[in-house]
Amino acid sequence: MRVVLQRVNHAQVSVDGEVIGKIGKGYMLLVGFGPDDTEETLDYMVHKITNLRVFESEPGKMNLGLRDVDGAILSISQFTLYADVKHGNRPGFSKAAKPSLAEPLYDQFNRKLAATGIPVATGQFGADMKVDLENDGPVTIWYEK
C-alpha cells in the first residue's frame, strides 16, 4: 500500500463537474494498493495516518494531530502510485493491485479511517477525478507498507 498525504487548508474532488468529496483543514490522501495488501496493512496505515502530528502547536513546532485541529480526511484512490518508470518513457502499472482487489481494500480503508471518529470524504474508485486543493505548508508525507 502506498499513500501520499498532503496537509491541506481545503480540498475537494469532482467527477463530471460535480463535487463528490470536500474537506476543510486536514489531510488529502492519494491511496494505491498492491497485490499483497491485507487487512493488517490497512490497520497499520490507519494507525500511522490518524496519529500523525504535523499541525503547528506554536510557530515552527509540528506537534498537533488531526483530532487536535478538528481536521478531516479526503481519501482518493490512485493506482498510478504504483507506476514503474524504470524502463522506457511509458509507465507500467503491473505492480498495482487489480481493481477487483483494490476497490474492496479502498472501501475498507475508508471505513476504518471513519471508525476512528475523524470525518472522511472520498473520491470515486476508478473515475476520472479532478482534485482541487490548497496545500498547508506544504507538508507532504509518503507512506509505504
Residue pairs with C-beta under 8 A, 6 or more apart in sequence:
1 31
1 32
1 33
1 34
1 37
1 41
1 42
1 45
1 105
1 143
1 144
1 145
2 31
2 32
2 33
2 34
2 81
2 82
2 142
2 143
2 144
3 29
3 30
3 31
3 32
3 45
3 49
3 81
3 142
3 143
3 144
4 29
4 30
4 78
4 81
4 140
4 141
4 142
4 143
5 27
5 28
5 29
5 49
5 52
5 140
5 141
5 142
5 143
6 27
6 28
6 29
6 133
6 135
6 138
6 139
6 140
7 26
7 27
7 54
7 55
7 135
7 136
7 137
7 138
7 139
7 140
8 23
8 25
8 26
8 27
8 28
8 74
8 133
8 134
8 135
8 136
9 24
9 25
9 134
9 135
9 136
10 22
10 23
10 24
10 25
10 133
10 134
11 22
11 23
11 26
11 28
11 74
11 131
11 132
11 133
11 134
12 19
12 21
12 22
12 23
12 74
12 131
12 132
12 133
13 19
13 20
13 21
13 22
13 74
13 76
13 121
13 122
13 123
13 124
13 129
13 130
13 131
13 132
14 20
14 129
14 130
14 131
14 132
15 123
15 124
15 127
15 128
15 129
15 130
20 122
20 123
20 124
21 74
21 75
21 76
21 121
21 122
21 123
22 74
22 121
23 71
23 72
23 73
23 74
23 119
23 121
24 71
24 72
25 69
25 70
25 71
25 72
25 136
26 66
26 69
26 71
26 72
26 73
26 74
26 119
27 49
27 52
27 66
27 71
27 72
27 73
27 74
28 73
28 74
28 76
28 131
28 133
29 49
29 73
29 74
29 75
29 76
30 76
30 78
30 81
31 75
31 76
31 77
31 78
31 81
31 106
31 109
32 77
32 78
32 79
32 80
32 81
32 82
32 96
32 102
33 79
33 96
33 97
33 101
33 102
33 105
33 106
34 82
34 95
34 96
34 97
35 95
35 97
35 98
35 101
37 97
37 101
37 105
37 145
39 108
41 145
42 105
42 108
42 109
42 112
43 112
44 145
45 109
45 143
45 145
46 109
46 112
46 113
46 116
48 143
49 73
49 113
49 143
50 65
50 66
50 67
50 113
50 116
50 118
51 65
52 65
52 66
52 141
53 62
53 63
53 64
53 65
53 68
54 62
54 64
54 65
54 137
54 139
54 141
55 62
55 63
55 64
55 65
55 66
55 68
55 69
55 71
56 62
56 63
56 64
57 63
57 64
62 139
66 72
66 73
66 118
67 117
67 118
71 118
72 118
72 119
72 120
72 121
73 113
73 118
73 119
73 120
73 121
74 120
74 121
74 122
74 123
74 133
75 106
75 109
75 110
75 113
75 120
75 121
75 122
75 123
76 122
76 123
76 129
76 131
77 102
77 103
77 106
77 123
77 125
77 126
79 93
79 96
79 97
79 102
80 91
80 93
80 96
81 96
82 93
82 95
82 96
83 91
83 92
83 93
84 91
84 92
84 93
84 94
84 95
85 91
85 92
96 102
97 105
99 125
99 126
102 125
103 125
103 126
106 125
107 125
110 120
110 122
113 120
114 120
123 129
123 131
